[in-house]
Amino acid sequence: MSTATSDAGAGTTAGFVEPTPSALLLLGQGRDLASERGVECPGALPSPSDPDLVERARAARAALGDSLFVLGHHYQRDEVIQFADVTGDSFRLAREAAARPQAEHIVFCGVHFMAESADILTAPDQKVLLPDLAAGCSMADMAAIEQVEEAWEVLADAGVADSTVPVTYMNSSAAIKAFTGRHGGTVCTSSNAQVALRWAFDQVGGAEGQGTVLFMPDQHLGRNTAVLQLGLRPEDCVVFDPRRPGGGLTAQQLRDARMVLWRGHCSVHGRFSARNVSEVRERVPGVTVLVHPECTHEVVTAADMVGSTEYIVRALGAAEPGSSWAIGTELNLVRRLARQHPELDVHYLDSTVCFCSTMNRIDLPHLVWTLESLVQGRTVNRVVVDADDAHWARVALDQMLALPGL
């Protein structure tokens, strides 16, 4: 698990009622310590209508100098991304943080699991800060450590735990990464999921053997990789639902499965449908449909191209001028790519607006508050991973770093 600390003082708002597990916390208020997205976020924020916010952010950055390193995820809003030293996906940003040992303060403009990964990979004297601790990940929240440990017991009761290797997506909590490390597994990204799964199957006899992979927490990335890149059959994959006894599966189903997929998904990428693909083809003749592998299997198989966030960025950078593209990923990134490439005809795949709501909790007032607090000598919203979890999560991350292609 991870904790968050602040020199600014803590405490929930008077009279605040604890939210339900699925509720989103109010900005800067409340706590839900069991949630990826919900720990205390104290402090008085500047007004979002303050016309001087940009200048205040610039002044604070200048005052902090080389002691500050700001990371910005591709899905961040433009008002925040303009202050990032480096932009990228979650894994690239964590590695960039680790490559800056001179930076005393790492301000991660992303979500909670990303800040955890940065804390794991950076030196103990570096401090990783998340401007709003309520910025979490609904997908990561779908796999709580207690649920995963219970699932492992179910696999043991079915007689398959000893021949199962866990693989967890980067979009998971430090506790889940630590579980994976303790059980001889690895972390993967959407870019190297195929390589990670091949490695995992090699540990239990190869893709043609009898071993199993427990893939968490995104069922769609796991299924798409297994079926489309490793050649497994859809029926080789079963979905473990932690809300149902035994995951909703029989012992025989678990023994027959090659991929046990956790019932989790991305709330943004899960919105896209095969109908979106057919409609954009009708509306935009000659369009190339490019989607993220967190989309459902039906969307991925209907698309022309599939790839990670970084792959999408590179693909549009290399696209033929005048070509048309429909992109199935988070809207902030699609809009930014459209502005960066006026020579292309870029469309959002869905007909409705869909930002990553938790990622968008990192806004300019939260960033200004974080930076000005540092200037005043106060460290706010520091993310610190438990030492034992950090050790085993690092084992799983190091195993991923040892895979070919990284």
Sine and cosine of phi, psi and omega as CSV:
sin_phi,cos_phi,sin_psi,cos_psi,sin_omega,cos_omega
0.00,0.00,0.19,-0.98,0.06,-1.00
-0.78,-0.62,0.37,-0.93,0.05,-1.00
-0.84,-0.54,0.20,-0.98,0.06,-1.00
-0.77,-0.63,0.69,-0.73,-0.01,-1.00
-0.83,-0.56,0.38,-0.92,0.02,-1.00
-0.47,-0.88,0.67,-0.74,0.10,-0.99
-0.99,0.11,-0.02,1.00,-0.12,-0.99
-1.00,0.01,-0.07,1.00,-0.05,-1.00
0.99,-0.12,0.57,-0.82,-0.08,-1.00
-0.86,-0.51,-0.07,-1.00,0.04,-1.00
0.79,-0.61,0.61,-0.79,0.00,-1.00
-1.00,0.06,0.31,-0.95,0.01,-1.00
-0.90,0.43,0.66,-0.75,-0.02,-1.00
-0.85,0.53,0.74,-0.67,0.04,-1.00
0.98,0.19,0.09,1.00,-0.04,-1.00
-0.94,0.34,0.72,-0.69,0.01,-1.00
-0.99,-0.11,0.76,-0.65,-0.01,-1.00
-0.85,0.52,0.71,-0.70,-0.03,-1.00
-0.97,0.25,0.31,-0.95,0.16,-0.99
-0.94,0.34,0.31,-0.95,-0.05,-1.00
-0.84,0.54,-0.47,0.88,-0.06,-1.00
-1.00,-0.06,-0.05,1.00,-0.07,-1.00
-0.98,0.21,0.52,-0.85,0.12,-0.99
-1.00,-0.02,0.67,-0.74,-0.02,-1.00
-0.97,0.26,0.51,-0.86,0.12,-0.99
-0.90,0.44,0.51,-0.86,-0.01,-1.00
-0.87,0.49,0.83,-0.56,0.08,-1.00
0.96,0.28,0.19,0.98,-0.05,-1.00
-0.70,-0.72,0.46,-0.89,0.21,-0.98
0.99,0.11,0.08,-1.00,-0.02,-1.00
-0.41,-0.91,0.53,-0.85,0.12,-0.99
-0.48,-0.88,1.00,0.08,-0.21,-0.98
-0.91,0.41,-0.31,0.95,-0.01,-1.00
-1.00,0.06,-0.05,1.00,-0.12,-0.99
-0.97,-0.25,0.56,-0.83,0.08,-1.00
-0.85,0.53,-0.54,0.84,-0.15,-0.99
-0.96,-0.27,0.04,1.00,-0.19,-0.98
-0.75,-0.66,0.99,0.12,0.20,-0.98
-0.84,-0.54,0.15,-0.99,-0.11,-0.99
-0.86,0.51,0.65,-0.76,0.04,-1.00
-0.74,-0.68,0.98,0.18,-0.09,-1.00
-0.98,0.18,0.22,-0.98,0.14,-0.99
0.89,-0.45,0.52,-0.86,0.05,-1.00
-1.00,-0.01,0.84,-0.54,-0.05,-1.00
-1.00,0.00,0.48,-0.88,0.15,-0.99
-0.89,0.46,0.39,-0.92,0.05,-1.00
-0.93,0.38,0.70,-0.71,0.02,-1.00
-0.91,0.42,-0.26,0.97,0.01,-1.00
-1.00,-0.06,0.02,1.00,0.00,-1.00
-0.88,0.47,0.89,-0.46,-0.05,-1.00
-0.95,0.32,-0.19,0.98,-0.05,-1.00
-0.99,-0.13,0.15,0.99,-0.08,-1.00
-0.86,0.51,-0.69,0.72,-0.03,-1.00
-0.89,0.46,-0.71,0.70,0.00,-1.00
-0.91,0.41,-0.60,0.80,0.03,-1.00
-0.90,0.43,-0.64,0.77,0.03,-1.00
-0.90,0.43,-0.68,0.73,0.01,-1.00
-0.89,0.45,-0.67,0.74,-0.02,-1.00
-0.91,0.42,-0.66,0.75,0.01,-1.00
-0.92,0.40,-0.66,0.75,0.04,-1.00
-0.86,0.51,-0.71,0.70,-0.02,-1.00
-0.90,0.44,-0.62,0.79,-0.01,-1.00
-0.92,0.39,-0.53,0.85,-0.04,-1.00
-0.99,0.13,-0.43,0.90,0.08,-1.00
0.84,0.54,-0.66,-0.75,-0.09,-1.00
-0.96,0.29,-0.12,0.99,0.04,-1.00
-0.96,0.28,-0.20,0.98,-0.06,-1.00
-0.92,-0.38,0.67,-0.75,0.13,-0.99
-0.70,-0.71,0.85,-0.52,-0.08,-1.00
-0.95,-0.32,0.81,-0.59,0.01,-1.00
-0.95,-0.31,0.68,-0.74,0.00,-1.00
-0.78,-0.63,0.87,-0.50,0.04,-1.00
-0.96,0.30,0.49,-0.87,-0.03,-1.00
-0.82,0.58,-0.47,0.88,-0.08,-1.00
-1.00,0.07,0.01,1.00,0.01,-1.00
-0.94,0.33,0.43,-0.90,0.07,-1.00
-0.94,0.35,0.41,-0.91,-0.09,-1.00
-0.88,0.47,-0.57,0.82,-0.04,-1.00
-0.88,0.47,-0.42,0.91,0.03,-1.00
-1.00,-0.06,-0.69,0.72,-0.11,-0.99
-0.88,0.47,-0.40,0.92,0.00,-1.00
-0.90,0.44,-0.35,0.94,-0.02,-1.00
-0.99,-0.17,0.06,1.00,-0.03,-1.00
-0.98,0.18,0.69,-0.72,0.14,-0.99
-0.96,0.28,-0.56,0.83,-0.01,-1.00
-0.65,-0.76,0.65,-0.76,0.14,-0.99
-0.90,-0.44,0.45,-0.89,0.01,-1.00
0.18,-0.98,-0.17,-0.99,0.08,-1.00
-1.00,0.09,0.03,-1.00,-0.16,-0.99
-0.88,0.47,-0.68,0.74,-0.06,-1.00
-0.95,0.32,-0.67,0.74,0.02,-1.00
-0.86,0.51,-0.66,0.75,-0.03,-1.00
-0.92,0.39,-0.64,0.77,0.03,-1.00
-0.89,0.46,-0.65,0.76,0.03,-1.00
-0.93,0.38,-0.61,0.79,0.04,-1.00
-0.89,0.47,-0.64,0.77,0.04,-1.00
-0.88,0.47,-0.68,0.73,0.00,-1.00
-0.91,0.42,-0.41,0.91,-0.02,-1.00
-1.00,0.06,0.11,0.99,-0.01,-1.00
-0.86,-0.51,0.91,0.42,-0.06,-1.00
-0.90,0.44,-0.32,0.95,-0.01,-1.00
-0.98,0.18,-0.22,0.98,-0.04,-1.00
-1.00,0.09,0.91,-0.42,0.00,-1.00
-0.95,0.32,-0.57,0.82,-0.06,-1.00
-0.85,-0.52,0.84,-0.54,0.08,-1.00
-0.96,-0.28,0.94,-0.35,0.05,-1.00
-0.99,-0.12,0.91,-0.40,-0.11,-0.99
-0.98,-0.18,0.95,-0.32,0.07,-1.00
-1.00,0.00,0.99,0.10,-0.04,-1.00
-0.35,-0.94,-0.71,-0.70,0.05,-1.00
-0.79,-0.61,0.09,-1.00,-0.26,-0.97
-0.86,0.51,-0.72,0.70,-0.06,-1.00
-0.90,0.44,-0.48,0.87,0.03,-1.00
-0.93,0.37,-0.68,0.74,0.04,-1.00
-0.90,0.44,-0.61,0.79,0.07,-1.00
-0.87,0.50,-0.72,0.69,0.00,-1.00
-0.88,0.47,-0.63,0.77,0.04,-1.00
-0.90,0.43,-0.64,0.77,0.02,-1.00
-0.90,0.44,-0.61,0.79,0.01,-1.00
-0.91,0.41,-0.63,0.78,-0.13,-0.99
-1.00,-0.01,-0.22,0.97,-0.01,-1.00
-1.00,-0.08,0.15,-0.99,-0.03,-1.00
-0.95,0.30,0.43,-0.90,-0.04,-1.00
-0.86,0.52,-0.49,0.87,-0.03,-1.00
-0.99,0.10,-0.07,1.00,0.07,-1.00
-1.00,0.00,0.62,-0.78,-0.05,-1.00
-0.93,-0.38,0.82,-0.58,0.02,-1.00
-0.98,-0.18,0.81,-0.58,-0.04,-1.00
-0.88,-0.48,0.63,-0.78,0.07,-1.00
-0.90,-0.44,0.90,-0.43,-0.13,-0.99
-0.81,0.59,-0.56,0.83,0.10,-0.99
-0.73,-0.68,0.91,-0.41,-0.05,-1.00
-0.94,0.34,-0.18,0.98,0.10,-1.00
-0.99,0.12,-0.01,1.00,0.06,-1.00
-0.99,0.14,0.99,-0.14,-0.04,-1.00
-0.87,-0.49,-0.46,-0.89,-0.04,-1.00
-0.60,-0.80,0.88,-0.48,-0.03,-1.00
-0.88,0.47,-0.56,0.83,0.04,-1.00
-0.90,0.43,-0.73,0.68,0.01,-1.00
-0.87,0.49,-0.59,0.81,0.02,-1.00
-0.90,0.43,-0.34,0.94,-0.06,-1.00
-0.97,0.23,-0.10,1.00,0.05,-1.00
-0.77,-0.64,1.00,-0.03,0.08,-1.00
-0.99,0.12,0.52,-0.85,-0.09,-1.00
-0.87,0.50,-0.61,0.79,0.01,-1.00
-0.89,0.46,-0.62,0.78,0.03,-1.00
-0.92,0.40,-0.67,0.75,-0.03,-1.00
-0.92,0.39,-0.65,0.76,0.03,-1.00
-0.90,0.44,-0.62,0.78,0.07,-1.00
-0.91,0.41,-0.62,0.78,0.03,-1.00
-0.89,0.45,-0.63,0.78,0.02,-1.00
-0.89,0.45,-0.59,0.81,0.07,-1.00
-0.91,0.42,-0.60,0.80,0.06,-1.00
-0.89,0.45,-0.68,0.73,0.04,-1.00
-0.89,0.45,-0.62,0.78,0.03,-1.00
-0.91,0.42,-0.68,0.74,0.02,-1.00
-0.89,0.45,-0.50,0.86,0.04,-1.00
-0.99,0.14,-0.09,1.00,0.04,-1.00
0.99,0.16,0.36,0.93,-0.07,-1.00
-0.87,-0.50,-0.07,1.00,-0.06,-1.00
-0.88,0.48,-0.61,0.79,-0.04,-1.00
-0.92,0.39,-0.35,0.94,0.02,-1.00
-0.92,-0.39,0.44,0.90,0.01,-1.00
-0.88,-0.48,0.72,-0.70,0.06,-1.00
-0.92,-0.39,0.81,-0.58,0.06,-1.00
-0.99,0.14,0.65,-0.76,0.13,-0.99
-0.78,-0.62,0.83,-0.55,0.03,-1.00
-0.90,-0.44,0.63,-0.77,0.06,-1.00
-0.93,0.36,0.47,-0.88,0.08,-1.00
-0.81,0.59,-0.52,0.86,-0.03,-1.00
-0.98,0.21,0.89,0.45,-0.01,-1.00
-0.51,-0.86,0.33,-0.94,-0.03,-1.00
-0.95,0.32,0.29,-0.96,0.06,-1.00
-0.87,0.49,-0.57,0.82,0.00,-1.00
-0.90,0.44,-0.62,0.78,0.03,-1.00
-0.95,0.32,-0.64,0.77,0.07,-1.00
-0.88,0.47,-0.64,0.77,0.02,-1.00
-0.91,0.42,-0.67,0.74,0.07,-1.00
-0.83,0.55,-0.69,0.72,-0.01,-1.00
-0.89,0.46,-0.68,0.73,0.02,-1.00
-0.91,0.42,-0.64,0.77,0.00,-1.00
-0.90,0.44,-0.48,0.88,-0.07,-1.00
-0.96,-0.27,0.38,0.92,0.15,-0.99
0.97,0.26,0.41,0.91,-0.02,-1.00
-0.98,-0.21,-0.28,-0.96,-0.03,-1.00
-0.58,-0.81,0.32,-0.95,0.14,-0.99
-1.00,-0.04,0.42,-0.91,0.10,-0.99
-0.66,-0.75,0.30,-0.95,0.16,-0.99
-0.93,-0.37,0.11,-0.99,0.07,-1.00
-0.94,0.35,-0.31,0.95,0.03,-1.00
-0.98,0.18,-0.57,0.82,-0.11,-0.99
-0.87,-0.48,0.37,0.93,-0.02,-1.00
-0.86,0.52,-0.62,0.79,0.00,-1.00
-0.89,0.46,-0.73,0.68,0.00,-1.00
-0.90,0.44,-0.67,0.74,-0.01,-1.00
-0.90,0.43,-0.66,0.75,0.01,-1.00
-0.93,0.37,-0.63,0.78,0.06,-1.00
-0.88,0.48,-0.68,0.73,0.04,-1.00
-0.87,0.49,-0.71,0.70,-0.03,-1.00
-0.88,0.48,-0.71,0.71,0.02,-1.00
-0.91,0.41,-0.54,0.84,0.05,-1.00
-0.89,0.46,-0.46,0.89,0.01,-1.00
-0.95,0.31,-0.32,0.95,-0.06,-1.00
-0.81,-0.59,0.52,0.85,0.12,-0.99
0.97,-0.23,0.12,0.99,0.04,-1.00
1.00,0.04,0.25,-0.97,-0.06,-1.00
-0.88,0.47,-0.36,0.93,0.02,-1.00
-1.00,-0.08,0.00,1.00,-0.03,-1.00
-0.99,0.11,-0.44,-0.90,-0.08,-1.00
-0.92,-0.39,0.01,1.00,-0.04,-1.00
-0.97,0.26,0.12,-0.99,-0.11,-0.99
-0.74,-0.67,0.50,-0.87,0.14,-0.99
-0.91,-0.41,0.77,-0.64,0.17,-0.99
-1.00,-0.10,0.92,-0.40,-0.10,-1.00
-0.94,-0.34,0.82,-0.58,-0.06,-1.00
-0.74,-0.67,0.38,-0.92,-0.28,0.96
-0.99,-0.15,0.05,1.00,-0.11,-0.99
-0.99,-0.17,0.95,-0.30,-0.03,-1.00
-0.90,0.44,-0.53,0.85,-0.10,-0.99
-0.95,0.31,-0.70,0.72,0.07,-1.00
-0.87,0.49,-0.67,0.74,0.01,-1.00
-0.89,0.46,-0.74,0.68,-0.02,-1.00
-0.91,0.41,-0.72,0.69,-0.03,-1.00
-0.88,0.48,-0.65,0.76,0.01,-1.00
-0.93,0.36,-0.71,0.70,-0.05,-1.00
-0.90,0.44,-0.69,0.72,-0.11,-0.99
-0.99,0.14,-0.73,0.68,-0.13,-0.99
-1.00,0.09,-0.41,0.91,-0.07,-1.00
-0.91,-0.41,-0.46,0.89,0.01,-1.00
-0.97,-0.23,-0.17,0.99,0.07,-1.00
0.99,0.15,0.24,0.97,0.08,-1.00
-0.96,0.29,0.34,-0.94,0.04,-1.00
-1.00,0.06,0.48,-0.87,0.07,-1.00
-0.81,0.58,-0.58,0.82,-0.02,-1.00
-0.96,0.29,-0.16,0.99,0.11,-0.99
-0.97,0.23,-0.16,0.99,-0.06,-1.00
-0.94,-0.33,0.76,-0.64,0.10,-0.99
-0.84,-0.54,0.45,-0.89,-0.04,-1.00
-0.96,-0.27,0.84,-0.54,0.03,-1.00
-1.00,-0.04,0.89,-0.45,-0.01,-1.00
-0.98,-0.18,0.95,-0.31,-0.08,-1.00
-0.92,0.39,-0.20,0.98,-0.01,-1.00
-1.00,0.07,-0.12,0.99,-0.03,-1.00
-0.91,-0.41,0.53,-0.85,0.04,-1.00
-0.83,0.56,0.74,-0.67,-0.01,-1.00
0.89,0.45,0.32,0.95,-0.03,-1.00
0.95,0.31,0.15,0.99,-0.05,-1.00
0.97,0.23,0.28,0.96,-0.06,-1.00
-0.82,-0.58,0.50,-0.87,0.09,-1.00
-1.00,0.09,0.31,-0.95,0.05,-1.00
-0.86,0.50,-0.60,0.80,0.00,-1.00
-0.92,0.38,-0.64,0.77,0.05,-1.00
-0.87,0.49,-0.64,0.77,0.03,-1.00
-0.93,0.38,-0.62,0.79,0.01,-1.00
-0.94,0.35,-0.49,0.87,-0.02,-1.00
-0.99,0.10,-0.32,0.95,-0.12,-0.99
-0.97,0.23,0.53,-0.85,0.18,-0.98
-0.99,-0.17,-0.53,0.85,0.04,-1.00
-0.82,-0.57,0.87,-0.49,0.15,-0.99
-0.98,-0.18,0.94,-0.33,-0.09,-1.00
-0.99,-0.11,0.79,-0.61,0.07,-1.00
-0.93,0.37,0.63,-0.78,0.01,-1.00
-0.99,0.16,0.99,0.12,0.06,-1.00
-0.63,-0.78,0.30,-0.95,-0.01,-1.00
-0.30,-0.95,0.25,-0.97,0.10,-1.00
-1.00,0.02,0.80,-0.61,-0.05,-1.00
-0.93,0.37,-0.37,0.93,0.06,-1.00
-0.99,0.13,-0.83,0.55,-0.07,-1.00
-0.93,0.36,-0.42,0.91,0.04,-1.00
-0.94,0.33,-0.22,0.98,0.01,-1.00
-0.96,0.29,-0.49,0.87,-0.08,-1.00
-0.94,0.35,0.54,-0.84,-0.05,-1.00
-0.73,-0.68,0.30,-0.96,0.08,-1.00
-0.88,0.48,-0.50,0.86,0.04,-1.00
-0.90,0.44,-0.63,0.78,0.09,-1.00
-0.83,0.55,-0.66,0.75,-0.02,-1.00
-0.91,0.42,-0.74,0.67,-0.03,-1.00
-0.91,0.42,-0.61,0.79,-0.02,-1.00
-0.93,0.38,-0.65,0.76,0.00,-1.00
-0.94,0.34,-0.50,0.86,0.06,-1.00
-0.92,0.40,-0.60,0.80,0.04,-1.00
-0.94,0.35,-0.60,0.80,-0.10,-1.00
-0.99,0.16,-0.53,0.85,-0.09,-1.00
-0.81,-0.59,1.00,-0.06,-0.01,-1.00
-0.86,0.52,0.70,-0.72,0.06,-1.00
0.97,0.22,0.19,0.98,-0.05,-1.00
-0.94,0.34,0.57,-0.82,0.14,-0.99
-0.98,-0.19,0.83,-0.55,-0.02,-1.00
-0.99,-0.10,0.87,-0.49,-0.04,-1.00
-0.85,-0.53,0.85,-0.52,-0.09,-1.00
-0.77,-0.63,0.32,-0.95,0.05,-1.00
-0.99,0.12,0.56,-0.83,-0.03,-1.00
-0.94,0.33,-0.04,1.00,0.16,-0.99
-0.98,0.20,-0.12,0.99,0.08,-1.00
-0.94,0.34,0.29,-0.96,0.00,-1.00
-0.91,0.42,0.31,-0.95,-0.02,-1.00
-0.87,0.49,-0.59,0.80,0.00,-1.00
-0.90,0.43,-0.63,0.78,0.01,-1.00
-0.95,0.32,-0.69,0.72,-0.03,-1.00
-0.88,0.47,-0.68,0.74,-0.01,-1.00
-0.95,0.30,-0.38,0.92,0.03,-1.00
-1.00,0.09,-0.32,0.95,-0.05,-1.00
-0.98,0.19,0.21,-0.98,0.06,-1.00
-1.00,0.02,-0.58,0.81,-0.05,-1.00
-0.66,-0.75,0.52,-0.85,-0.01,-1.00
-0.71,-0.70,0.71,-0.70,0.03,-1.00
-0.11,-0.99,0.23,-0.97,-0.03,-1.00
-0.92,0.39,0.09,-1.00,0.04,-1.00
-0.84,0.54,-0.74,0.68,0.02,-1.00
-0.89,0.45,-0.59,0.80,0.04,-1.00
-0.89,0.46,-0.67,0.74,0.00,-1.00
-0.89,0.46,-0.69,0.72,0.02,-1.00
-0.87,0.50,-0.72,0.70,-0.02,-1.00
-0.92,0.39,-0.62,0.78,-0.04,-1.00
-0.89,0.46,-0.68,0.73,0.01,-1.00
-0.95,0.31,-0.51,0.86,0.06,-1.00
-0.91,0.41,-0.45,0.90,-0.02,-1.00
-0.98,-0.22,0.09,1.00,-0.11,-0.99
-0.95,0.30,0.46,-0.89,0.03,-1.00
-0.94,0.35,0.79,-0.62,0.03,-1.00
-0.82,0.58,0.67,-0.75,-0.01,-1.00
1.00,0.00,-0.17,0.99,-0.01,-1.00
-0.97,0.23,0.39,-0.92,-0.04,-1.00
-0.95,-0.32,0.66,-0.75,-0.06,-1.00
-0.71,-0.71,0.67,-0.74,0.16,-0.99
-0.89,-0.45,0.86,-0.50,-0.15,-0.99
-0.94,-0.33,0.79,-0.61,0.04,-1.00
-0.97,-0.25,0.99,0.17,0.11,-0.99
-0.37,-0.93,-0.17,-0.98,-0.12,-0.99
-0.88,0.47,0.61,-0.80,-0.19,-0.98
-0.93,0.38,-0.60,0.80,0.02,-1.00
-0.83,0.55,-0.68,0.73,0.00,-1.00
-0.92,0.38,-0.68,0.73,-0.03,-1.00
-0.88,0.47,-0.69,0.73,0.03,-1.00
-0.89,0.46,-0.66,0.75,-0.01,-1.00
-0.91,0.42,-0.67,0.74,0.03,-1.00
-0.90,0.44,-0.61,0.79,0.03,-1.00
-0.90,0.43,-0.63,0.78,0.03,-1.00
-0.95,0.32,-0.59,0.81,-0.02,-1.00
-0.95,0.30,-0.38,0.93,-0.06,-1.00
-0.80,-0.59,0.94,0.33,0.02,-1.00
-0.90,0.43,-0.28,0.96,0.02,-1.00
-0.97,0.23,-0.14,0.99,0.00,-1.00
-0.94,-0.35,0.38,-0.93,0.09,-1.00
-0.98,-0.22,0.99,-0.12,-0.14,-0.99
-0.96,-0.26,0.77,-0.64,0.00,-1.00
-0.84,-0.54,0.48,-0.88,0.15,-0.99
-1.00,0.05,0.73,-0.69,-0.15,-0.99
-0.90,0.44,-0.64,0.77,-0.03,-1.00
-0.99,0.11,0.43,-0.90,0.03,-1.00
-1.00,0.06,-0.15,0.99,0.02,-1.00
-0.90,-0.43,0.37,-0.93,-0.04,-1.00
-0.97,0.23,0.71,-0.71,0.04,-1.00
-0.55,-0.83,0.99,-0.12,0.15,-0.99
-1.00,0.05,0.29,-0.96,0.20,-0.98
-0.98,0.18,0.96,-0.29,-0.16,-0.99
-0.90,0.44,-0.62,0.79,-0.01,-1.00
-0.96,0.27,-0.62,0.79,0.07,-1.00
-0.87,0.50,-0.60,0.80,-0.05,-1.00
-0.96,0.26,-0.04,1.00,0.12,-0.99
-0.93,0.36,-0.39,0.92,0.10,-1.00
-0.98,0.19,0.98,-0.21,-0.01,-1.00
-0.86,-0.52,0.00,-1.00,-0.07,-1.00
-0.90,0.44,-0.66,0.76,0.06,-1.00
-0.86,0.52,-0.68,0.74,0.03,-1.00
-0.90,0.43,-0.64,0.77,0.00,-1.00
-0.91,0.41,-0.70,0.71,0.02,-1.00
-0.88,0.47,-0.70,0.72,0.02,-1.00
-0.86,0.51,-0.68,0.74,0.00,-1.00
-0.90,0.44,-0.73,0.68,-0.05,-1.00
-0.93,0.36,-0.69,0.73,0.00,-1.00
-0.92,0.39,-0.53,0.85,0.08,-1.00
-0.89,0.46,-0.67,0.74,0.04,-1.00
-0.89,0.46,-0.66,0.75,0.03,-1.00
-0.87,0.50,-0.59,0.81,0.00,-1.00
-0.99,0.14,0.03,1.00,0.03,-1.00
1.00,0.07,0.26,0.97,0.01,-1.00
-0.93,-0.36,0.76,-0.64,0.06,-1.00
-0.99,-0.13,0.90,-0.44,-0.05,-1.00
-0.92,-0.40,0.53,-0.85,0.13,-0.99
0.82,0.57,0.65,0.76,0.08,-1.00
-0.96,0.27,0.71,-0.71,0.03,-1.00
-0.98,-0.19,0.85,-0.52,-0.04,-1.00
-0.79,-0.62,0.85,-0.53,0.00,-1.00
-1.00,0.04,0.70,-0.72,0.08,-1.00
-0.75,0.66,0.67,-0.75,-0.14,-0.99
-0.85,0.52,-0.68,0.73,-0.01,-1.00
-0.93,0.37,-0.69,0.73,0.06,-1.00
-0.88,0.48,-0.67,0.75,0.00,-1.00
-0.87,0.48,-0.66,0.75,0.00,-1.00
-0.87,0.49,-0.78,0.63,-0.08,-1.00
-0.96,0.27,-0.52,0.85,0.10,-0.99
-0.91,0.41,-0.61,0.80,0.04,-1.00
-0.91,0.42,-0.59,0.81,0.07,-1.00
-0.85,0.52,-0.72,0.70,-0.01,-1.00
-0.93,0.37,-0.63,0.78,0.03,-1.00
-0.93,0.38,-0.64,0.77,0.04,-1.00
-0.90,0.44,-0.58,0.82,0.06,-1.00
-0.89,0.46,-0.64,0.77,0.06,-1.00
-0.91,0.43,-0.66,0.75,-0.01,-1.00
-0.90,0.44,-0.41,0.91,0.01,-1.00
-0.99,0.13,-0.17,0.99,-0.01,-1.00
-0.95,0.31,0.45,-0.89,0.03,-1.00
-0.88,0.47,0.59,-0.81,0.13,-0.99
1.00,-0.08,-0.04,1.00,0.04,-1.00
-0.92,-0.40,0.00,0.00,0.00,0.00
